[in-house]
Amino acid sequence: MQTYQTSVAELFDTLELEHHPTIKADRFGSKSPDKIRPIRIIMESHEGRYEFMSMLYRLKHGSDKFRKINTTEDFTHGERKVS
């Protein structure tokens, strides 16, 4: 069984981005065989987040594993109040 850390590393490889071990990634929810659990990736900087989001078009030409991936940008509590 593949871990989500391996999936995150493969995602960064597909996007041709450098994966830093300081980037935090974790899973939401409890394990269940009939549910897909989202992975949250916390970038170390706004620039890293922008670079990641700007490279998502590469997923369409990547492996089947990532072609139907859904990504959303999340914000800190302070950023949410400003929006």
N, C-alpha and C positions, 0 to 999 in steps of 0.2 A: 504494500500500500504506500502510496506517495504522500509525503507530508506537505503541508501548505507552505513551509519554508522552501521546499524544492520547487513548488509551483511559482512562488514569487521570484525565485532566482531565474527560472525559465522565462517568466514574463519579462523580466529586465533584459535577458538575452535576446528575446524576440524583438524588443523595442530598441535594441542596440544601445542600451544605457548601462553605465557602471552601477553595479549593486553594492552598496556599502553595508557592511554588517551592522552599522549603527542605525540603519533605517528599521523602524519597529513595524512588525507585522503580527497580527493576531486574528483569531477567528471569533465570530459572533455566534451566540446561541450554544445550545447543547447538542451533542452528537445524536443524530437520528438517521437511520438508513434511508428514510424516504424524504429527507429535506436536503437542500443545498444550502450550506452555511457560507455566508459572505466572508471575505477576507478584508480586513482593514489594513492599509499600508499608511504609516505615518512618515512623511518625508522630513529630512533634517532641516530643510529651508524652503522658503517660498519659491526660490529659483529652481530647486530640485522638483518641486511640485509642478511648476509651470513646464519644465522640460519634459517631465513624465507625461503630463496631459497633452502636450503638443506632439508627442510621438505616438499617440494611440492609433493613428491612421495605419501604422505598420501592422497592427493586429489583423487587418483584413487580408493581408498577404502572408501571414504567418501560418503556424500549424493550426489544424482543425480545433485543437484544444482551446485556442484563444480567439477564434473568429467570432464567436457569439457572446463574448464577454461584455458585461454591462459595467460601466464605471460612472461614478458620480463624485463630484468634488464636495468635500465636507469642509466646514469651517469651525474655528474655535468659537467659544461662547462670546467672546468680545467681537469677533468678526460678524457673528450672527446679529448682534444688537445694532451694528452700524448699517447693515444691509436693509 
